[in-house]
Amino acid sequence: MDQPDRPQPADGPAEGTPLRRRGKALEAAIFEAALDQLTSGGFARMTMEGVAGAAQTGKAALYRRWASKADLVMDALVAAMPPPADFPDLGSAEAELRQVVHGYIEVLNSRIGAAVRTLMGELDHERAELFKGFLHERVIEPTTEGILGILRRGEARGDVRRGAAVPMVADVLPAMLLYRARVCVGMIEEDFCEELLGRVLLPMIRP
């Protein structure tokens, strides 16, 4: 006698079944969900419940590690930031500064840059203090130090005027680019960066 058909095992988890991620895989999924929620809806509308749902984990798993969504966002930003840029000797200060500018806007126009722009647009005082430390440590200070090194090399070569290798001059590029990211919606255009170099920074440092 023919046997009745038996149900075959499913190829994967049933729809709606949480994925059992652990360790780094779970952390990566949580960070990805946090940045997605931040850039799509803003910090004020982002919730731990929404992040947990998007990462297919429980809200308790988030609160075991992060006391607040601000703490989670900071860790997600740190994890997503690219490593500090190199500032190689390209033979001229202009070429080296152009490389810095284009590298900077590549980050600002990336996914992590979109998250940074979102935060810059809606920070209250409490979150501003938290975010300021991240911004200075991971973005502004490495860039300023790298530009100072470029200016000092240029002084030694003779293509940067004496006395131009000072923090105030090195601050011009990150300050202008972050200002542009803060007040302008959307991506930073290449044309703006070329004008920033040609009309502002290079005239300040030429011998």
Stockholm file with secondary structure:
# STOCKHOLM 1.0

chainA/1-207         MDQPDRPQPADGPAEGTPLRRRGKALEAAIFEAALDQLTSGGFARMTMEGVAGAAQTGKAALYRRWASKADLVMDALVAAMPPPADFPDLGSAEAELRQVVHGYIEVLNSRIGAAVRTLMGELDHERAELFKGFLHERVIEPTTEGILGILRRGEARGDVRRGAAVPMVADVLPAMLLYRARVCVGMIEEDFCEELLGRVLLPMIRP
#=GR chainA/1-207 SS CCCCCCCCCCSSCCTTCCCCCCHHHHHHHHHHHHHHHHHHHCTTTCCHHHHHHHTTSCHHHHHTTCSSHHHHHHHHHHHHSCCCCCCCCCSSHHHHHHHHHHHHHHHHTSHHHHHHHHHHHSCCHHHHHHHHHHHIIIIIHHHHHHHHHHHHHHHHHTSSCTTCCSHHHHTHHHHHHHHHHHHSCSCCCHHHHHHIIIIIIHHHHCC
#=GC SS_cons         CCCCCCCCCCSSCCTTCCCCCCHHHHHHHHHHHHHHHHHHHCTTTCCHHHHHHHTTSCHHHHHTTCSSHHHHHHHHHHHHSCCCCCCCCCSSHHHHHHHHHHHHHHHHTSHHHHHHHHHHHSCCHHHHHHHHHHHIIIIIHHHHHHHHHHHHHHHHHTSSCTTCCSHHHHTHHHHHHHHHHHHSCSCCCHHHHHHIIIIIIHHHHCC
//
